[in-house]
Amino acid sequence: MTSATAEVVALALIPALLWGFTPIFDKRGMAAGGGSVQASLVVVVVDSAIYWLVIAALDGRSAFAGLTTEAIAIFGFAGVVGTALGRITIFVGVDKVGASLNSAILSTRPLFATLIALVFLGEPLGPVTGAGILVLVAGLAILTVSKGGDIGGWQPRDLLWPIAAAATFAVANVSRRYGMTETPLSALEAVTINETVGLIALVAFVVATDGLDVLDRPRESYQYFVGSGLLTTVAMLSLMAALGLDAGRIAIVDPLVATAPLFTLLFAAVLLRDLERVTKGVVAGATLVVVGVALITV
């Protein structure tokens, strides 16, 4: 493994670990009476505010010197699809099927992302990578029939929420990869635009629908979602940095980030015993996911 590839792997595993833990906060927040739109708003407000503060402290007036209309369109699109729409579907999925199962199904994202990258970015798809994706998807299929997840049970149609989230994040990640390779923006500048436009889209959605009533939630739920937002802040910046490297191909970065369910299963088994069920099928499916990711990264 070259040093460049090793750097990509390290950067991609940071969001895998952090996004492996955020579902624990998310599930606790939803169980405390939180809502999907409220949670999405809190997370994006937290990370957007931090990004702007860091830019003000580090870059000052030189920030966004290479900003173009194309860059705004690319990262703005990713923000609307991945940050706004994707986050809402994630929180609904966590609430309905549980953190562990939602996180696992969300990892079908590499299949969507790799195919999109193949068609639109011309990224290569070798036989080993293809086989790895198939094994990964097989592992996720076992997870979906493992009778794990939310201890209160769920309906098969509820799985559409994490699948929808996987598709939106796949589209967003391909857009981010394109933007990081085709524009001169830094990872910090790119993720700031991404999250800020996502926040604008969420606020517009709230104004157009339920209004500020979505924020009338228990105080305890806010504490969990702020924690999720802090972890997401670091995870998003690390993801952008990985996608910005020459070796940061979608078929490598996205599957590595998709190992997050392995961490979620471990955390859920310890910290969500009153809300989640981790079965033998979950363990078997997680093992296949590991094998699939290993094949892909080779």
N, C-alpha and C positions, 0 to 999 in steps of 0.2 A: 504494500500500500504506500503510495507516494505521500509526501508531507502535505501536499495540497488536498488530497483525498482525506487524509487523517484529520485535517482541519475542518473539512466539511462534515465528516462524521461526528466530530466533537460538538460542533455548533448545532447540528441537527438533533443530537441526543439531549441537549439542554431543554428545548421545548418538549421533547418526548417525556422527560422526567417531570417537568413543571406541569404540563398538561395532563400528566398522569395523576397529579395530586389535585388539580383544580376541580375535577368532578366531585371530590369529597366535600369541598367547600360548597359547590353548587347544589349537591343533594341535600346537605344540611340546611342551606338557605331556603331551598324549595320546601323542605319539610317544616321549616319554621314559619311558613306562610308567605314566602316570596312568590313572585310571578316572573314569567319568562321575559317580558318586555322590561320590567323593572330591573331584573338582573343584567340584561344586556346593556341597559343604559348606565348602570353603576360601573360595570366593568370598563366600558369604553370611556366614560368620564374620567375614571382613575388613570387609565394608561395614557389617554390623550393629554391630560394635564401634566403628567410626569414627562412625557416626551417634549412638550413645549417648554417646560422648565429647564430640562437638560439642554435643549437647543439654545435657549436664551443665555444659559450659563457658559456653554462651551463655544458656540459658533458666533453668537452675537449678530452683527450686521452682515456677516459673510454667509449666513445660512441661506440655502435655496438659491445660490448664485447661478446654478445650472438649471433652474426650474423652467420647464417649457409647458406649453398647452398639452402636448402629447403625454408628458409625465403626469400631469394632473388627471388626464383622462384615464390613463392606465391604472394608476394607484387609486384613483377615485372609484373606478369601476370595481376594483378588488375590495375596496372598503364597503361599497353598497352590497355586493354579493356575499363576501365572506364575513365582514365585520357585523353588518346590520342583519341581513337575512340569515346568514349562517349561525350567528350567535343565538338568535331567537329560537331557531329549530333545535339547536343543541340543548338549550334549557328546557324546552318542552319535552325533548327526548329523555333527559335526565329525570324529569318529574314523572314521566309515564312508565319507563322501562327500567329505570335505575342507572346509577352512575357507571357501574362496571359493564353492563350490557351495552349501554349507549356508547361508551367509549370504544368498546370492541367493534361495534358495527360502524362507527365513524371511521374506522381504519380501512374500510373499503375504498377510502379516498385515493390511495395510490393507483388503484385500477383505473378510476376515472382520470386522474391527473396524468398518468403515463400515456394513456390513449390520446388524451387531448394534446399533450406535448408532442406525441408522435405525429399527429395530423397537422397541428398548427405551427409547431416550433421546429419540426424536422429532427427531433432528438431520436437517437437510435434505440431500438428495442431488441436486444440480443436474446437468444434462446434461454440462457440461464436466468436473465431478468424476467422473461415471460413465465418461466416455470416457477420462479419464486413468487410472482404475483398470484399465480393459480393456487399454490400451496397456501399462501396467506389468506386468500379468499375462502379456501376450504376450511381453514381453521376458524374463520369468522362464522362460516355456516354452522359449524359444530357448536360454537358459542351461542348462536341464536336458538338452538334446540336443546340447550343444556339445562333448561329450567332454572337458570340463574337469574340474577338481576333483582328488581324490586320485590321485596318480600310479600307485598300485597297482591302480586300477580299483574299480568298485562295481557292485552289482546294482540294478535298478529298484526293488525293494522297499525298498532302503535310503533312498529318497527320502521314505518315510513318516515318518521321524524328523523332518526339518526341517519337513515339512508339519504334523505334530502339534505341534511347537514353535510354529509360526506361529498355529495355532488357539488354543493355550493363552495365548499372549501377547496375542492379540486380545481374548479374554474378559477377561483381567486388566486390559488398558488401558482397556476400557470401564468396568469396575468402578472403576478408579482415577479416571477422568474424573468419574464419578457422585459418588464420594466427595469429590473436590476441590471440586465445585460445591455439594454438599448438606450438607457438614459444615464447621465452623469451624476445622479443623486446618490448620496450616501445611504446606508441602511437606515440610519436614524431619520434622515429627511423623508425617505420613502415611507417608513412605517408611520411617521407623523401625519403625512397626507392621507394614508390609508385609513388610519383610525379617526382622523378628524372628519373626513367625508362620511365615514360610517356613522359617526355620532350625529352629523347633520341629518342623515337619512333616518336614523332612529327617532330623532326629535320631530322630524316632519311626519313620521308615521304616527307618533303619539298625538300630535296636534290634530291630525286628520281623523283619528279614530276615538280612542277613549279619553284623551286629554290627560290632565295631571292625576286623574283617579288611579292610574296604574302605579303611582308612587305611594299610594296609601297602603303601606304594608308594615308588618311588625318591625321594630327597630333591630331585633336580633338577625333578621334576614339580611339587612344591610351590612352587618358586620362580616358575615360570611362572603357576601358578594364583593366587598372591598378587598378581602383577602384573595379572592379569585382574580380580581383586577390587578393586584400587585404582582402576582405570579405571571399573569398573562403579559404584563408589561415587558418583563425580561424575556419571556418565551417568544413573543412577536419580534423583538429586536434581534434575537439570536437566529430566528428563522430567516429574516431578511438578509442577515449577514451571510448565512449559508447559501442562499439563493444567488447572492451577488458574486460569489467566487466562480472562477472559470470551471472548476470541477463540480459545481453545485447543480448538477443536472436534476431535473424533476424526478426521474426514475431512481435516483439515489436519495435525495433529501426527503421526499415525501414518505417513502416507506420507512425510513428511519424515524421520522416524527410519528409515524403510525404505530410505533412500538409502545406508545403511551398507554394502551389498554393493559399491558403487562404490569406496568407500575400501578395503574388504577386497581387492578384485581388484588394486588398485594395490599395496597392501602385500604381498600374496601373490606377485605377479609379481617383486617385488624380494627379499623375505625368506624365501619358502618354495619356492625353485626346486627344492630337493631333495625336496620332498614334494607340491607342487601343480603343476598344468598349467593355464596360461591360454591358451586358444585364440582363434582369430578369432571363433568362435561366442560365446564369452564376451564379447568386446568388442562384438559386435553386440547381444547381449541387454542388456548394460549401457547401451548407447546408448538403446535403447527404454525402459529403466527411467527414464533421465533425462527423456526426453520425457513419459512418463506422469506423473512427479512434477511436472514443470512445468505440465502441464494441470490437475492436481489443485490445486496451490497458487494458480493463477489463480482 
